[in-house]
Amino acid sequence: MSEKVRVRFAPSPTGPLHIGGVRTALFNYLFAKKHGGDFVLRIEDTDQNRYVEGAEQYIIDALNWCGIPFDEGVGKDGGYGPYRQSERKHLYKQYADELLTNGKAYYAFDTSEKLDFHRKDHEAKGKTFIYNWHNRLKLTNSLSLSKEEVQAKLDAGEDYVVRFKSPQDKKLVLTDIVRGEIHIDTNILDDKVLFKSDGMPTYHLANIVDDHLMEISHVIRGEEWLPSLALHQQLYDAFGWDAPEFAHLPLIMKPVGKGKLSKRDGEKLGFPVFPLSWGESTGYREEGYFPEAVINFLALLGWNPGTEQEIFSLSELVEAFDLERVNKSGARFDPGKTKWYNQHYLQERSVSELTDLFLPIIREKVLDSDQADRSSIERIVSLVKERAVFVSDFWELANYFFIAPSSYNEKASKKQWKVDTAEILNQLVSVLEGVQDFSSENVETSVKSWISEKELSFGKVMPPLRLVIVGDMKGPHIFDILEMIGRKESIDRIQRAIAHFA
């Protein structure tokens, strides 16, 4: 095994990459970068029946969007390729043959019907059928048959599998960086299938051989692979290879209830579970999340930095990350917290960047938006950004800057529009017409002086003014709005509202 840290993310291209898979990739990336190592992407596509067109590119696009690109893999040869298992299948038979020769594995010719019979027979007796030391000599395999019988079956082209010969009466002591020592009684292990007569390895054999040949130093993967650890360690031992260090990450749990986070949870509660859209399922990118926000909240799902710090840049995550601070128990997913992170990163973006992102939305909503002055839009963005979680919120928060209200909030109208409101606003129009420099500061000074002179209450003027300008009781400083839409538009909106409520 290489002294250099080399980790791999090895997804199967069977559909979109789940957010849990992104977290696995992220932890691999952080560990590699922390130790000056390599982050390898390997596509495990030996199961061609489950292969989905476009899934491989989706995985690559997702990692790139998240800002955690692989150093080595499909399209980036680092001398250990090819990086698709389907292109490596010529390698695996020799290793299966080596195990057969060394007595660590054996041929099994049992038909699926025969195995199904044994399972049902065991179930009827209240037992569980396990193909291992307990019954393998009673089944049809190269341990129970003579060499001549085995060769005859192979020569006849009978279907077979190669099974690992799991030892009897042994106690395995396995080490996991996250979980510590794990003790396994080999008597409960089954003889897993490693290779099939169609020339294809199972996941277990291909995974071990590839990790060895690619000199992977650390295997960082999801908790669901923990039951395979005993077999994988035994395979390394059977080949006489040094095993990598293992770390099994906790599951990402549902926001409510038991079990791990699923696509159905996202659909039910209205949040994405994929980094990018796939089919009818929306992604974090399309929902308007910033990749920095996604990386930040994922890093803290199952990893504890040991401090109260919650906001981390990618470089800070690399510096702080430690596998020994990964939790053993599952991490509950919090959709509200993901929005909190996104709001933080939105506030961190410059007004110019946010304006670039907002402009396409304006063009979609307003036909003559090209006439809008960029500096004016930047000012609008600066006025509303603090209330936004996503850039897409800007339109809801700022549409009245571009389009006059066509209706007025009913509850606010009943509360704010009094018998004398129309007369007061008519007088206000005269005040606005008399303001020479229609800046926010000048308009505010003139209006407040007029209110004082007339001995009016601010409640009789300011709330109705906001209602007729915005259509609701929302928005930033009302005089900033008046300056932005201009004198003519301000007066037009007041007069239109007076006519409406009349």
N, C-alpha and C positions, 0 to 999 in steps of 0.2 A: 504493500500500500504506500502511496506517495506521502511524503511528509507534508506536502502542501495541502492546505484545506481545499477540498473539492466537494461541492454539494450538488445535488441534482433535484430538479422538479420534474416528475415523470407522470404527467396526466395521460389519460386515454382520450382520444378524439371521438367521444361518443355523444357529444352535445356541448352546450355552452359551459363555460367554466364557472362553477359555483363560487360564491364569495368565500366559502371555507377553503376552496382550492387556492384562491388568491392569497389568503392568509398564510397557507402553507408555503407558497412561492415566496411571499414576503419574508417569512422567518428564515428561509434558506438564503435569500438574498442578503438579509442583514447579517447573518452569521458569516457568510462568505466575505462580505466587504469589511466586516470587523477584523477579520483575520488575514486580509490581503489575498483571499482565495478566489476560486472560480465558481460561478453560478451557471450550471449546465441545464439546458432544457432537453429532455429526452421524450419522444413521443412513443407511448406504449400502445401500439396498434396491432398486436398479434391477433386480437379477436376481430377479424374482418367482418363478421356478421353484425357487429354493433358499431362499425365505423360509420360516422356521419360526415358527409361532404361539407367542407367549410369549417369544421370544428377545430382543425389544427391551426388554421389562419386566425380563427377567433382567439385561441389561446395566446398566440404571438401578439396580436393586436391589443389584447387585454393587458398583458404584461408591459407592453410599450406605453399604453395610455396611463397606466398606474405609475410609470416612472421607475420600474424595476426590470429593465430589459436583461435578457440572459447574455452571458459572455460567450457562450459556446453552445452550439446546438444546430438545429435545422437551418441551413443557410449561413452558419458561422462555424466552419470546421476548425476545431482546435487540435486536430490530430488524433481524436479518439472516435471518429465517426465510423459508419453512418449513425445518425441519431434517431432514426425511425426503426423500431424493432422489426417491422416487416422487412426492412432491408438488411437485417442482421440474422435472419433465420438460418442461414447456412452455417452459422457459428455454433448453434446450440446442440446439434446431434452429437458432436464429438464429446461434449461434456456429459451428455446423458450416457453415452457409451463408456466414458471413463468411470462413472458411478456404477454402471452394470459390471464392468470388469473388476472393480475393487470390492464388489459385494455390498455396496452401499445402497443399491437400488435393484429392482427386479422387474421382469416383464409380467404383466397381468392381462389375461385374455378373457376375463369375465364379461359376459354380455350385459347390457343395461337391463335386460329382462331378468337375468339371474340376480343381479344386485338388487333390483327392485323387489324380487321375491324375498330375499334375505331381510331387507328393511321391514317389509310388511310382517314377516314372520316374527321378527324381534319386537315390533310394535304390539303385536297380538299378545306377546308374553310380557308386555310392560317394560321392555328393554330398548336400548338404543343401539343400532347397528354401527359399529366402527370397524373399518377395514384396517387391522393392525396385527400385532403379534398374537393376539388372542385367537384369531380365526384364519389367518392367511394360509396356513398349511392345509386348511379344508377347502380352499378356493382354487380357482384355476389360474395358476401363475408359475413362474419359473422356480419357485421355492418348493412347490408341491409336485411338479412334473419332472420327468427325467430330461437330461440335456437333449436326447434324441426327440422326445415329444415336443420340446420347446422349438427346436430347429425345424421340425416338420410343420409346426403351426406358422412359423415365420416364413418358411419357403412357400407355404400355401397362400400367403398374403392375408392371413387372418388379422382382423383389427386387434390392436393391443394398446396398452398404455404402459409407460414406465413409472413405477411407484417408488417413492423413497422408502427405504427400510428403516422405519423408526425403531430405536432400541427399546428393549424391555428392561424394566426395573432400574431405571436410571433417574437420578435427580439432577435436573439442569439448573444452574445458577446463571441467570442472564442479567446484564446490566443495561439500564436505560438512564440517560442523563436526566430526564424529567422525573422518572418514577423510582429510581434507585434499583436495588436488587429485586429480581423477580425469580421465584422458585417454581419449577415445573416438574411434575411427575410424568415421565415419558409414557407410562402405561395408559394415559388418557389421550395420547396423541394418535391421530390416524396416519396411515401411510399415504401421504398426498401424491396426487398425480403430477409428474414433472414433464412428461413428454407424451405425445400422441402419435399414432401410426400415420397420421396425415403429414408428419414432418414438422409440426408446430409445437413449440414448448408451451407449457402453461406459464402463467405470470411468475410463479415462484422460481422456476429455473432461469427464465430469461432475465428476471430482475437481478438475481444474484450474479449471474455471469456478466451481465452488462455493468453492474456496479463495480465488479472486480476489474474488468478490462478497462473501464473508464477511470480507474483509480480513485473512486469515490471514498472520501475519508470519513464523512458523516452522513448518515441517512436520517433526515428530518422529515417526518411524515405524520399523517393523521392517526389518531387513536384507533381508528377502525382496523389498522394493520397490526395492532399489538398482538392479536392471536396468532399471527404468522411469524412472530419473532423467533419462537422456538425452532421452527422448521428452518428459517433462514440462517440462524446461528449454526444449526447442525449441518446445513449444506456447506457453509464456509469451512467447518471442521472436516467434513468429508472430503473436500477438495484439498485440504491442507493450506488454506488461504487465511491471511489475517482478515478478520471481519472489521468493517467500519464501526464507528461508534453510532449508537442508535438514540434517537430522541423522538418520542411519540407525543404529538400535540393534543391538547384537550379538544373536545368537540365544541362547536358553536351551537348554543342551545336556543330553543324557541323563545320569543319575547314573553310568552305566557304558556303555562302548562309544561309538560314533560316532553323530552325527546329533542333531537337535533333540528336545527333550522332547515326548513325545506322551502321549495318554490311555492308550495301551497300557503305557507305562512305569509309570504310576501303578498300573494294575491288576495288573501283574506284581510290583511291589515294595511295594505296599500303602500308597500315599500319594495324596492328592488332587492333581488338576491343574486343578480348577475352584474358583473362590472360593465358590460356593454349589452345593448338590446340583442335579443335573439328571437326571431319569429314574432309572436305577439307579446312576448315578455320584455318589458322595458329594462334598461340598465341604469347604473349610477351615472354614467356619462350623459345619457339622454335625459335623465331626470334633473340634470343641472348641477350635479355634484362636482366639486373640484377634485382632481386625483389626489392632491395633498390631504384633503379631508378624509378620503376613503382609506388611504394608507395610515393616517394617524389613528382613526378609530379601530381599524383592523389590528394594528400593532398592540393595542391595549386590550384586545379580546384574548385573554389567556396568558398575557405576559404582564408582569408587574415591575416597573422600573425601580421600585424601592423608595420612591419619593412621592410627593404630592403633584409633581408635574404632569400635566395632561396634554399640553401642546408640544409636539415634537416635529422639527423639520426632519427630512430623510437623513441628513448628515448627523443630526442629533440622535436619531434612532440607531444608526449604525454604531455610534460611539457608546450608547448606553446599553445596547442589546446584550443579553446574556441568557443562554439556554437554561441555566440553573435557576433563573427567575421565572421560568414558564410554569404556570399552575398545573396541577394534576387534574383538578376538577373542571367540568365544563364551564364555558363563559357565556352568560346570558346576553343575547343580542338586544340592544336598546335602540329602536328606530328614532326616538326623540334625541338621543345623544348624537346620532349621526348628523342630524340637522344642526345641532349645536356646533359641531365641528365645522360644518359647511359655512355656517354664519360667520364663524371666526375667520375662516380663510377668505370669505368674501370681503370682510372688512379690511383684511390685509392687502387686498388687491388695490392697485392704483386706480384713480378715477378714470384715467385714460384707458386702461385695460378693460375696466367694466363698461365703459362707453363703447368700445369695440364689440363687446359681447351683446350689448343692448341694441345697437344699431340695426341688426337684422330683424329683431322683434319689432322695432318701430316701423321699419319698411314694410313689414308684413301687415301691420295694423293701420298705418296711415298712408294713403295713396300719394300725397305730395310731400312725403317725409324727406325727400332729397333736398328740399328747400330749407330744411331745418339746419340751423347753424350749429356746428360741432361744439363750439364753446358753450352754447346755450344748453346743449344736451349734457355736456360734462357738468355744468352747474346743477342741472336737474338731478343727475346721478348723485352728486355730492349731497344734495338735499334729502334724498330718500334712502340712500344705501344702508343707513344704520337700522332701518326697520325691515330690511330684506334678509331672507335666508338663501334665496336663489336669485340669479339674475332675472329669471322669468317672473319674479315677484315685482320687478321694477314697473312693469306695465300697470299692474293693479294699483301700485302705490303712486304712479305718476301720470296716468292716462289723461287726467284733466289738464295737464300742461299742453297737450296736443289736440284734444277734442273737448269742446264745451259739453257740459252735462246735458243729457236729454231727459233726465228724470232726477228727482230729488228724494233723498232718504225720507220715507214716510214718517217714521217715528220722530226724526229730527225736525221735520217740517211742522208737525203738530205742536212741537215744543217751542220752536223758534219763531214761527211766523205769526205775529200778533196783528191786532187791528191797525196799529200805527206803523208797522214795519215798512210797508210800501212807501209811505210818505217820508220816513227817515232815509230809506235807500235812495229815493229821488233826490233828496238834498245831498246825499253822499256823492251822487253822480256829478253834481255841480262842483263839489270839492275836488274830485279827481280831475275834472276838466281844467281846474285852475292850477294844478301842480305843474310847474315848468319842467323840472328834471324828474322824470318818472322812475326814480330809483327807489328801492325798498326803503331806504332810510328817509328820503324826502317825503314819500307817500305816508309813511308811518307818522312822521312829525306833523304833517298837515292834517291827517285824519284825527289824530289824538287831540290836537289843538282845537279842532272844530267840535269834537265831542265835549271837551271842557267848556268851550264858549257856550254851547247849547245846553249845558248842564244835563247831558244825557248820561245814562249808565252805559258802561262798556258792554254789558250783557244785552242791551237793546240793539247794538250795532255789530259787534264783532262776530258772534255766532251766526246771525243771519247772513252776514257778508261771506263767511266761509261756506255756508250752505249753498248760496247762489253761485259762487265761483267754482266750487269743487263738486257740488251735488251731494255732499256728505260732510260729516264732522271730522274729517281726517286731513292729513297732510302736514307739511312743515309750516314754518312761519308764514302767515297769510300775506304779509307785505312782500315777502320774497316771491310768492306765487304771482301777485299782481305785477311785479316788475317783470317777471319772466314772460307772462302772456301779453303784457303791454296795455297801454291806456285804452285803446279802442276795444280790444277784446274784453277787458275788464268791464267797461261800461255796457257793452253789448250783452254780456252775461247777466248783469244786474237788471237791465231793462227787460230782458227775455224772462227772467224769473218773476219780475213784477207782473208782467202780462200773464204768466202761467198761473200765479196764485190768485190773480184777480178773477 
